[in-house]
């Protein structure tokens, strides 16, 4: 599934860069939600096959997940702060989130200051930026439409809000993804019911409620866990050539249908349902077809650092005033890819080796 994960990361980069080289990819919101399902699939896989029940394995699981997320994030956060501070020194003015921090810090109350600092260090709470704003007293307040308040511009790594949602799922996953298919269906239904209430009773249908609110997005993680159960049911069966061709054709059809960012809003609802069903059906077979491919695995490992670092690259190109166009597009894409490889090779890869030695999962008894 490595190529799929890289494609999803490129879709997010493409959206934030306002289209690279004129090629439309998957809608960024759909890409993020597909990541949720893939995460649910993998967490169900490792929790059911690599971890025993118990407090010690829960701690090992959480430690593994945190080590997977935090080191690369802290490197990108540090690089972003250094780049923007250097730009402020060179240009003589504050840019990006640094401008908002310097302009507003003195007027913020202490709870707001503590939230800004701790959410950046702990990652938890960064999804809340999409639901908060500042009032005239410098205090945090609930805001259902973040487009007006733009509190999210305080974020140094704007896309890290989804990591906060991931971490919330990790904390709950050991208690959920080992459940029966019936229990999963009930939890998915509860999450979807909440989404229905938010959308059709309160009228909160659009961003951020459409894909940034964890309780209603939990359904997608659990759909991924359901895809794992389908995978287990196929595990002992041989996949013939006709089946392989059918799944590849279905995947190609889905990719073709999603290869544009200009769907009207009502159609997005049905497209989202189609995406979830398609991914649910594709993940089990796609994982089985690619699980032994080292090349596919290495390609997939680039998706996380690419997701993290691309806004830093975009800001950097804008800071050095590279004019938008083909040169800017190629430069952003090449630099993002190069930085992703560096982050994977020197950060993620070394941390992975450490955590596999330190927190090796306990194999389940045969």
C-alpha positions, 0 to 999 in steps of 0.5 A: 500500500506504499504507492497509495500512501504516497499518492495520498500525501502528494494529493495533500501537497498538490492541494496546498500548493494550489496545483502542481504542474496543472495535474489534479489529484484526489481532494485533500479532504478525501486523501486525509480520510483515506489515511484515517482508514489505512491507519485503522487497518494497520492498527487493527493488524498489529493489535490483533497479530502482534500484541497480547492483551495487558497493560504492558503491551498497551504501554508498548503500543502507545510508546511505539506510536508516539515514537513513530509520530513525534521525532519527525514532527519535532524536526520539522517544527524546529526547522520551520521555526528556524526558517521563519526566524531567519527570514524575519532577521533577513527581511526585517519583518515577521512572516507566516505564523511568526507574525501572528505570534509576535503581534498577538502574544502580549494581548493573549490571556494565560490560558490561550498562551498555554494552549498555543505552546502545549499544543505545539509541543504535545500535538494533542489539541491541534485539531481544536484550532479549527474550532476555536477563535480569539475574542477581543479580550485575547481569550479562546472561544468556540467558533464553529466556522474557523474560516472567519476567525482564522485562529489556525494561522497560529499553527507552525505546522498547519497540517499537523492537526490530523496528527492530533486526531491520529493520536486520539485514535491510537489511545482508543484503538486497543479497546476498539479494533479487537472487538467483533464485527458487530461491535465495530458496526455499532461503534461506526453507526454511533459515529455516523449518527453524530455526524448526521446530527452535526450536519442536519440538525446543527447545520455544520456540514462543511469544513471543519466538521466534514473531516476534522472532528474526531468523534465523527471521523472515528467511523473511518478509522473503524471502517479501516479496522473492518477492512482488516477483518475482511483481510483476515477472511481472505487470508487463507484463500488464493487470489486468482488472476481474474480477481487481481484484474478486477481489484486493479480495475476497481482501484483504477476506476476509483482513482479516475473518478477522484482525479479532479477537485471541482466536484459540486458540494452535494455530489461530494457527499455521495462521492465520499460514501463511494470512496469509503466503500471502495477503500474498504473493499480495496485495502484487504487485497491491496495489502495482501498484494503488496505486503512483501514488496520492500520497494512498495514499503520504502515508497510508503515510508516517504508519505509521512515526512512528505506530509509533514514537511511540504508546507515548510517547503512551500513557505520557503519558496515563497520567502525567497520569492520564486515566481509561481509557475513551472519553476516553482512547481518543479522546485517545490515538488523536488525539494519536498521529495528530497527533504522527505527522503532525508527525514526518512533516512536520518530520522524515521529510519533510525527511530524505527530501528530503535523502537523495534529494539526497545519496544519489540511487540510480543508475539501472540501464542500460536 
